[in-house]
Amino acid sequence: MSANASWDHGLASPCRPEPGLSTRVVVIMSVGGAQPELRGRRAECGVLDRLLEDVRSGRSQVLVLRGEAGIGKSALVEYLLERAAGCRITRAVGVESEMELAFAGLHQLCTPLMGRLGHLPEPQREALKVAFGLSTGSAPDRFLVGLAVLSLLADAAVDQPLVCVVDDAQWLDRMSAQMLAFVARRVFAEGVALVFAVRTQTCDDQFTGLRELEVRSLPDGDARALLNSMLLGRVDAHVRERIIAEARGNPLALLELPRVMTAAELAGGFARPDARPLTSQIEQTFARRIASLPAMTQLLLLAAAAEPAGDVSLLRRAAEALGISPGAAAEAEASGLIEFGALVRFRHPLVRSAAYRTADPADRRAVHRVLAEATDPESDPDRRAWHLANSAIEPDETVARELERSADRAKARGGIAAAAAFLKRATGLTPDAATRGLRALAAAQATFEAGRNDAAVELLAAADLADLDELQRGRLLRLRGRIAFARKRGGDAVPLLLEAANRLNAFDGEQAREAYLEALGSAIFGSRLNPNGRTQEVAAAVAAAQPGPYPPRPADLLLNGLAARFADSYVESAPLLRSALRAFRPDAGCSDEDVMRWLWLTWPVAADLWDDEAWHELTTHAVRTARETGALNFLPLALSYCAALHVHAGEFETASALIEESDAIVKATGNSPLGYATLLLLAWRSPDARPMEMMRPHVAEAANWGEGRAIGLAEYLAAVLYNGLGQYPEALASAERACQYDDLGVVGFALAELVEAGVRSDAREAASAALRRLEERATASGTEWALGMLARSKALLSEGREAELLYRDAVEHLRRSNVAVHLARAHLVYGEWLRRENRGLEARDQLRTAYEMLHGFGANAFAERARRELVATGESVGRRAAETPEVLTAQEIQIARLARDGKTNSEIGAALFISPRTVEWHLRKVFTKLDLTSRKELREALAGT
């Protein structure tokens, strides 16, 4: 008989019963003739049944089954799949040894659906193909990959409901876990179920916050019945109770603990109760069962454990190379520990870990070496490199280079976490100290980009020990500074980045200037929490550094302008910064990458210059680029900035929808929430001082985070709120605190609030001082917005004919800008002045205009202030509700607008990172609420929005 024939016979051989134990291990019971259900799991089965009902009705559902090893999560998954008649099913299993292979779990789940890849929009299709290594191209944003998976699952559910299950999800590779968690937070009306079986929560759990079902221990009665169902022969009552007590309701423990007991022990012998954790005990029972098998069978189990893909043909080739006898497969399957079918499947993940961990290290290395030789270097070079790494007993440059190439491939697919793991392993296998330092630095960079700051710091410490040259040392310091900035604004980041820039200055001018810009940006955001003069110190260092490249890049122009802004004066910096903003505009040829990369600085620069046109162009371009490229890490920031833009334009509902979208993406991606746009909208919209309750913790958090600029920003927003409420002393105090520091993009706005609050509080000296500072800036800026704010502020401090001309100038300038809320306030203060001049009829025109505008925006406090002034002129104005409930939700409004503008469901879904099916569901709600029958009617229904 041939070796292959023996192997095939092993695949088909039945399990052999073990003495004293029943082979029946399916934990089911029948209830009143109904379909069998899991013993002791009636409530859990009910949850799964209802989940299937929802999915069959077109509603998507997500469920995380969480519990310890052996508690029955996999059994519940099998129950779900058995009940999923009429549903399409796709599944994946997390494998511990594959945790560093990018997108491995995601590929496993999506493989049955890849025939539908052609149904996806081209950017999504290409992103998924690159991520899975099916084509080459630039590394896709990981969340564009997530959107592609969402679209793929939604498309697969069009014909029939789709049930996706992932067992042992705690062992998914990081990228797969992140993408599936993202998809789970975006499904809604596709008819897709996502069910994850996960062990007890860990610190890096991507599934936290999703709907959970905790799988608890079996009740004593069910545990006893389960144990009795599998024990044959005489069993001592005390022994039975001890097994039940030690198993603590864990089904797998109830099945496995008796297997290692002899018939004499079961009948009444004594044994020491094991004090190890239960999972360890179960694994030990598997280890003892493995140890009882023939040596060749043990070696085969080790090879299967080391080969995570479950590839039967690969395992066969490895077994032949290891000299494993043909009957070993039959012996292994007969043990009940493993099954050989289309894939190799262990009975439980603990069997895999027991087979691997208890093996002799030399055997493990030999198995990995043979698996590497058996793996095709063309079709699966990364897994081959990983096997080679695990077969190495000492540093090996050849293997290290293979891992380095694997890291490059992982980066090209967007798998930065996998690239970091490959580089870290390559570092450990590098014999040459200098090369090892360079690889440690590269590994630290990749690890930082993957969001693992602590691990990156450890790798930097290893790189620091190497004999690096000045350029490499500068790169190390820059990375250390970037990590410090990611952990806390200001603080240690500024001196580290400044030192890095100074070192790089002599060797790499472009890197040096980027490091200077990062250092200056860090100092700007640290602001009042920095040591005195820190920002000026960085600006002075920039002035002393070598000049940048010619022609200058947009980042170079930005650096020059910001350095002048803080080393010289606002007036001298204004033309430089205007030039920088022009360079970042799309029509100037600036790359999308640079637009997104530096928006955190260009956006406040545009605000600092009151340049609403640049503000609008930069922000809308950044949002559009982020949507098109799927840059979901960046998109929430761009959406938040865009929302602020719409607040100043008086488009509060649009701003609200953008904030809602930003918050939803932040929640889906697990990033830190962004509060600025929310607080800005509240400051303008609130009819009372309640937003201050939200601002106080924001200020405390900003202080803890080291972001002094955010403190100034919160004080400015408080001044807006109090001015709207007519609480001018409070507004004055907040504005003065905001103006204590020269915060970029804040202080100019705060000066205007200070002038108004000072005039209304009879603090004219403070108002006049603020006006002098404001005049210098606004004149240098020269935009319609700046000149309008200046004219309005000067009018507040003027009298007679001069005041009237200034009010009119303010209205005219602001009318030519995109900042409608400030135009409305100009009408308001002009009307207030006219009323105090006893010119009631003229006052009514201005106040009525202000009131209609402010009420239309939803600027409730300012609108109420205008209403009171109108009443004082003798006009009868009814008090309107502070907020009128909207017929449509914020998301429905956003979807309806995009549909009105001619976007298809797929295009809307891609723009909002939801599936086309979810778009369709929302549009049906819109049509029902607005009593529409077609998209053509949306244009009229949404006129003016």
Salt bridges, closest charged atoms under 4 A:
ASP8 OD1 - ARG316 NH2 3.52
GLU18 OE2 - ARG259 NH1 3.46
GLU18 OE2 - ARG289 NH2 3.36
GLU37 OE2 - ARG42 NE 2.98
GLU44 OE2 - ARG41 NH1 3.59
ASP49 OD1 - ARG83 NH1 3.42
ASP54 OD1 - ARG59 NH2 2.48
GLU78 OE2 - ARG91 NH2 2.94
GLU96 OE1 - ARG357 NH2 3.57
GLU98 OE2 - ARG383 NH2 2.01
GLU126 OE2 - LYS129 NZ 3.84
ASP155 OD2 - ARG116 NE 2.76
ASP155 OD2 - HIS119 ND1 2.81
ASP159 OD2 - ARG88 NH2 3.76
ASP159 OD2 - ARG116 NH2 3.22
ASP204 OD2 - ARG174 NH1 2.70
ASP205 OD2 - ARG66 NH1 2.59
GLU212 OE2 - ARG66 NH2 2.85
GLU214 OE1 - ARG216 NH2 3.19
GLU241 OE1 - ARG224 NH2 2.88
GLU246 OE2 - ARG242 NH1 3.04
GLU256 OE2 - ARG259 NE 3.37
GLU256 OE1 - ARG289 NH1 2.61
GLU256 OE2 - ARG347 NH1 2.13
ASP274 OD2 - ARG276 NH1 2.48
GLU283 OE1 - ARG357 NH1 3.57
GLU331 OE2 - ARG16 NH1 3.67
ASP380 OD2 - ARG383 NH1 2.58
ASP382 OD1 - ARG409 NE 2.85
ASP382 OD2 - ARG413 NH1 3.33
GLU397 OE2 - ARG401 NH1 3.52
GLU397 OE2 - ARG439 NH2 2.83
GLU402 OE2 - ARG405 NH2 3.14
GLU404 OE1 - ARG439 NH2 3.09
ASP454 OD1 - ARG487 NH2 2.41
ASP464 OD1 - ARG473 NH1 2.25
ASP464 OD2 - ARG480 NH1 3.66
GLU470 OE1 - ARG503 NH1 2.95
GLU499 OE2 - ARG503 NE 3.63
GLU510 OE1 - ARG553 NH1 3.68
GLU514 OE1 - ARG478 NH2 3.23
GLU514 OE2 - ARG553 NH1 3.03
GLU514 OE1 - ARG597 NH2 2.95
GLU518 OE2 - ARG478 NH2 2.86
GLU518 OE2 - ARG482 NE 3.89
GLU537 OE1 - ARG534 NE 3.58
ASP556 OD1 - ARG513 NE 2.78
ASP556 OD2 - ARG553 NE 2.94
ASP592 OD1 - HIS621 NE2 3.13
ASP608 OD2 - ARG565 NE 2.79
ASP611 OD2 - ARG585 NH2 3.96
GLU617 OE2 - ARG585 NH1 3.64
GLU651 OE1 - HIS646 ND1 2.44
GLU653 OE2 - ARG685 NH2 2.96
GLU661 OE2 - ARG627 NH1 2.54
ASP688 OD2 - ARG690 NH2 2.88
GLU707 OE1 - ARG489 NE 3.95
GLU715 OE2 - ARG737 NE 3.08
ASP742 OD2 - ARG565 NH1 2.60
ASP742 OD1 - ARG777 NH2 2.88
ASP743 OD2 - ARG528 NH2 3.03
GLU753 OE2 - ARG825 NH1 2.79
GLU756 OE1 - ARG792 NH2 3.57
GLU756 OE1 - ARG825 NH2 2.74
GLU756 OE2 - ARG865 NH2 2.66
GLU775 OE2 - LYS794 NZ 3.45
GLU784 OE1 - HIS813 ND1 2.67
GLU784 OE2 - ARG816 NE 3.16
GLU804 OE2 - ARG808 NH2 3.02
GLU804 OE2 - ARG839 NH2 2.74
GLU812 OE2 - ARG815 NH1 2.56
GLU832 OE1 - ARG760 NH2 2.67
GLU832 OE2 - ARG865 NE 2.86
GLU842 OE1 - ARG839 NH2 2.91
ASP845 OD1 - ARG848 NH1 3.42
GLU852 OE2 - ARG880 NH2 3.59
GLU864 OE1 - ARG867 NE 2.90
GLU864 OE2 - ARG868 NH1 3.99
GLU864 OE2 - ARG879 NH1 2.89
GLU869 OE1 - ARG835 NE 2.65
GLU869 OE2 - ARG836 NH2 3.42
GLU875 OE1 - ARG848 NH2 2.59
GLU892 OE1 - LYS929 NZ 2.85
ASP901 OD1 - ARG900 NE 3.16
GLU920 OE2 - ARG924 NH1 3.16
